[in-house]
Amino acid sequence: MDDGRVWAFEESLWTGDAEHYRALIDDECLMVLPHPPFVMGGAEAVAAVADTPRWSTVEISEKQVSRPQEGLIVIAYKAAARGDGKAPYEAHCTSVYRRLAHDEWRVVQHQQTPPLTVTP
């Protein structure tokens, strides 16, 4: 998967409907999100995000892509998401994709870290 498709794939996870999300998240996925229960795996991870309102738009910046081995893609980026009736949301994120078959990819890891506040 080339970089353009990687970023389109990731953006679709923020803006697509729940069924689209469920189709792209692996049953073995591990997630860390900034709300309880924070650390999730498998079906719990899918349900935690699939059952929340979707974002209308997401701007992805500070993009990094790594391909440490065949069939594995690791990305890191900053997301700025907006949605109808929702407060704007920003986070630094990572995702890991694994290839199951030709042109068939699933997310096996995802984390979101909202901007950290540094106090003197």
C-alpha positions in Angstrom: 0.0 0.0 0.0 1.6 3.3 -1.1 1.6 6.3 1.3 -1.4 8.0 -0.4 -3.5 4.9 0.2 -2.2 4.6 3.8 -3.5 8.1 4.7 -6.8 7.6 2.9 -7.3 4.3 4.8 -6.5 6.0 8.1 -8.7 9.0 7.4 -11.6 6.6 6.6 -11.3 5.1 10.1 -12.1 8.6 11.5 -14.9 9.5 9.2 -16.4 6.2 7.9 -19.5 4.6 9.4 -19.4 1.9 12.1 -19.6 -1.0 9.6 -16.7 0.4 7.7 -14.7 0.7 10.9 -15.6 -2.9 12.0 -14.5 -4.2 8.7 -11.0 -2.7 8.9 -10.1 -3.4 12.6 -8.6 -6.8 13.3 -10.1 -9.0 16.0 -6.7 -9.0 17.7 -6.3 -5.2 17.7 -5.0 -3.5 20.8 -5.9 0.2 21.5 -5.1 2.9 24.0 -7.6 5.7 23.9 -7.9 8.8 26.2 -11.1 7.7 27.9 -12.0 4.7 30.2 -11.2 1.9 30.1 -8.2 3.4 28.3 -6.6 0.0 27.3 -8.7 -2.3 25.2 -8.3 -5.3 23.0 -10.3 -7.3 20.5 -14.1 -6.7 20.3 -13.9 -4.2 23.2 -11.6 -2.0 21.1 -13.9 -2.2 18.0 -17.0 -1.4 20.1 -15.4 1.5 21.9 -14.9 3.4 18.7 -17.5 1.9 16.3 -20.3 2.9 18.6 -19.3 6.5 19.0 -20.4 9.4 16.7 -18.2 9.7 13.7 -16.1 12.7 12.8 -17.2 14.9 9.7 -13.6 15.8 8.9 -10.1 15.0 10.1 -6.9 16.8 9.2 -3.9 14.6 9.4 -0.4 16.2 9.7 3.1 15.4 11.0 2.8 12.2 9.0 5.4 9.4 9.4 5.3 6.0 7.7 7.5 3.0 8.4 7.5 -0.4 6.8 9.7 -2.6 9.1 8.9 -5.8 7.2 6.8 -7.1 4.4 3.1 -6.9 5.2 3.5 -4.5 8.1 3.0 -0.7 8.1 3.5 1.5 11.1 2.2 5.1 11.0 2.4 8.1 13.4 0.6 11.5 12.9 -1.3 14.3 14.5 -5.1 14.4 14.0 -7.4 17.4 14.2 -11.0 16.1 14.0 -14.3 18.0 13.8 -17.9 16.8 13.9 -21.4 18.2 14.0 -22.2 19.1 17.6 -18.9 17.8 18.9 -16.0 19.7 20.4 -12.9 19.7 18.2 -10.5 17.0 19.0 -6.7 16.8 18.6 -4.4 13.9 19.3 -1.0 12.4 18.4 -1.7 8.9 17.1 -0.1 5.7 16.0 -1.6 2.8 14.0 -0.1 -0.5 12.8 -1.6 -2.4 9.8 -0.9 -6.0 8.8 -1.6 -7.4 5.4 -3.9 -10.5 5.4 -3.9 -11.0 1.6 -3.1 -9.0 -1.5 -4.7 -5.5 -1.0 -6.4 -6.6 2.3 -5.2 -4.8 5.4 -6.4 -4.6 9.0 -5.5 -2.4 11.9 -3.8 -4.4 14.7 -2.8 -1.5 17.0 -4.0 2.1 17.5 -3.4 4.7 20.2 -4.4 8.4 20.7 -2.6 10.8 23.0 -4.3 14.3 23.3 -1.9 17.2 23.6 -0.1 17.0 26.9 0.1 20.0 29.2 3.5 20.7 30.6 3.6 22.6 33.9 6.7 24.3 35.2 
